[in-house]
Every structure is written in structure tokens, then in C-alpha cells.
Amino acid sequence: MAIPLLESLDIAGKTITADALLTQRKIAQHVVERGAHYVFIAKDNQPTLIADIRLHFAERGEADFREPLNLEHGRLESRAIWTSTALNDDLDFPLTGQVVAIP
């Protein structure tokens, strides 16, 4: 588990990021208890969590942020981000502050 690795670091006031492998409730709780924030990726390793997030964003409206259409890597690309705090009290994940969808 990653918690022993975090013990020796001063993470207070920092933002800890992790991929889906480390998206675990115990790690999230530990990070917040040490005064830090987290940004974790939810994928199929957290089936209930990702299902709740997908359901919430299933009928999303206009994006909260949209990057203009650009020619990148030989193709037209556009990025959009949707955010929500509506699930904060309902998700089975410690101290969620916001969920983000980036399709």
C-alpha cells in the first residue's frame, strides 16, 4: 500500500494525484487526515464509484470548460471538462469535494 511511502513526506497543503491503481478509500482518508488534498482517477477498479459518477454525468449539459478546436497531432482536437459537487455527500468515497468528467 502507498500509505507507508506517504508517511515520510510533508504533504500538508499539497495535492496528491494518483492513477486508478491507487484510488483507494484508505489512501484518500490518510491524505486528507494529513492536511492534503487528492485528485484520483476512477475507473473499473472502483465499480460502484465509477457507476455513480457515470450516471451523474450521463445527461450532462454544456461543459464547464471547453478548449477551442485546434489542429493537434495531425487532427482536429477539442477538449471539454464537466465538474460537479452534487455527489459530495452521496459517494461512497472519503471526503469527496468535486467530481470531474473528461471524456
N, C-alpha and C positions, 0 to 999 in steps of 0.2 A: 504494500500500500504506500501511497505517496506521503502520508502524514509524517512519518519519521524524517523524510527529506525536508519538509517544511519547518520542522522544529528548530533547526539551527539558523533559520533565516529570519530577519526582521521584516515581516510582511505587513505590519500595521500601516494603514493608509495606502497600501498598494492594491493593484488589481491583478488577480491571479487568473490566467487563462489556461484552459485545458481542452484537449480533444475529447472525443466521445468515450475513450477508454477510461479517463479519469473523472467522468461525470458521475460522481457518486455522492450520495447524501452525507456520508461521514466526512468526506473531504470538504464539501460545501460548509457544513456545520463548523468544522475546525477552522476554516479560513475566516469565517465571519466572527467566531469567538476570539480570534487573534486580531481583530480590528481591520481586516482587509475586505475587499470585495471580490467577486468572482464573475467570470464570463465563461460558461461551459457550453459545449456543443451537445445537443440532444439528438440522438439517433436511435436506431432499433435496439441498442443495448439497454435502453430505458423505455420499454414498450408502452407503459401507461402514460408516462410523461410526454413522449412524442405524440401519442394518440390525442391527448388533451390539447396540446399545442396545435397540432394539425386541424383538429376540429374547430378550435377558436378562429384560426386564420382561413378556414375553408371558403368563406364568402367575404373575403377582405375587400375593402373599398379601395380608394386611391391610396397610393403608397405615401408614407411619411417622408420619405426621401427618394428622389429619383435622379439618377445621373443622366445627363444628356446623352443622346445617341452618339457614339464615337466609332470611328474605324480603328479597331484594335486587332492585332494579330491576323490581319488579312480578312476580317469580317466585321460586320456591324455589331456592336455590343451596347447593351443598356443594362444598368443595374438598378434595382429597387429594393427598398427596405421597409418593412412594416413592423411597428412596435406596439406593445400593449402592456398595460398594468392591470388589466381586468382579471387576470388569473392569479394575482399575487396571493390571495387568501385561499385559493381553491386547489392549487397544485400540490401534489404530494412530493414536494422538494423544499428543503430548508430555506427560509428567508428569501424567497424569490422577489426581486424588485422590478423586473421587467422581462418580458419575452420578446424575441425578435424573430421574424421570418425573412430569410433571404433565399428566394427560390433559385 
